[in-house]
Amino acid sequence: MSGLKSKFTGEDQPRNPGCLVTQDVPAVCLRLQSHRQQIALPYALLLRAELSDDETNCVILFATHEISVRGRHLREVYLAVSQAQATEVGIGQSAILRDGAAFLGPLVTEVRIEPTDESGRARR
């Protein structure tokens, strides 16, 4: 039986770092996970999402928190959040990430979660 063969073999196969979980219907809340904390924020409090031109930084602003997501190829994170389809954003599984490794989807390397004050500015 002949079929299409992947151009990647064995260890060269692209891997999904598991940084973004989505669903087809709008989600009620967005779960965020950094190395130090986890939080779930309701989409009802989402004010804005911004993506840098080079797709390495995505800022997600809620009424109560400012979230900074850093990594590579973050357009998918931005689109999923802006359409309320992201259910979880977190740092990639470091066990499958190595220098030069091919990966599928966005690669999140840092998530900073900062509460905001009454004026909407992040408290640092």
N, C-alpha and C positions, 0 to 999 in steps of 0.2 A: 504494500500500500504506500503510495507516495503522497506526500503532503508538504506544506510549506514548513521550512525549518527556520527556527529563530536564528538571527544573526549573532546572538549571544549564546555562549556555552558555559555551562557550569557556574563557576564563581563570577563570571563576567555578566551574568544575568542581572538586569536592573531590578532593584529591590524597592519596595514601598516602605519608607521609614515610619509610616503610621502617624504622621503629624496632623492629619485632618480627617475627621469623620463627618460625613454628610448624610442627609436624607432627602428624599424627593419632595416631601411636604414641608412647609415652614415649621421650624422648631420653636418651642416655647422659650428655651434658654440656651445659652452658649456656655459650655464647660471649658475652662482654661486651666492648663497645668504647666507650672514652671518647676524648676528644681526645688524651690522652697515652699510653694503653696499651690493650692487648688481652689478654684472659685467657680460658681455657676451664676451667671448674670442673665436676667430676663431680657429678651429682645425688645420688650416694651420700653426699656430704658436706653436703647441704642440711639445715639445722637448722630454719629458720623463714623465712616470708615475711609481711610486714605491709604493709597499705595504709592510708594516712591517710583520714580521713572525706571530705575534699574531693578525693580521688583525684589529688593532685599530688605525692605522695611514696610510694615503695615501697621498703622496706628488705628486702633479701634477705641472710640470714645463713647462711654456710657455716662449716664447722669451721675453715677457714683464712683466710677473708676476709669482710668486711662490705661489701656493695654498697648504695649509695644511688642510687636512680633518681628523678630529678625531671622533671616535665613536666606534661602535662594528660591527663585521661582514661586513667589508668594501670590501671584495673580489668582490662582485657584482659591487660596484662603480668602483674599479680598472679595472675590465674586460670591463665594459661598456665604460669607458673613453678610454682605450687602443684600443678599436675597433671602436671608434668614434660613439657609439650608445647612449651615455648619452646626453640628451638635457638639463637637469637641475639637479644640486646637491645643496641641502640646508639643513638647520637644521630641525630636526623632529618637528612635530606639538606637542608642549608641552602639549596641552590640553588632548591628548590621551596617553601620556607617564607618567607612575608612577612607583615607585619602585616595582620591581617584576612582572611588566606587561609583558606578552608574546607579541612578535611582529614578523612580517614577513619582511624579507629583511633586508637591512642595516639600522643601526641606526646612524645618523650623529648628534653629539652633539656640534661640533665646526667646523667652517670654517674660516680660516685665509687667507686673500688675501693681499699679499705684492708685490708692484712693484719691479722689478729688475733693477739694474744699467747696464751699458754697458758691464760689465764683466759677467753678468748672476747671480750675487749674490743678494739676497733679501735685499732691503733697510729697515732697522728697526728703 
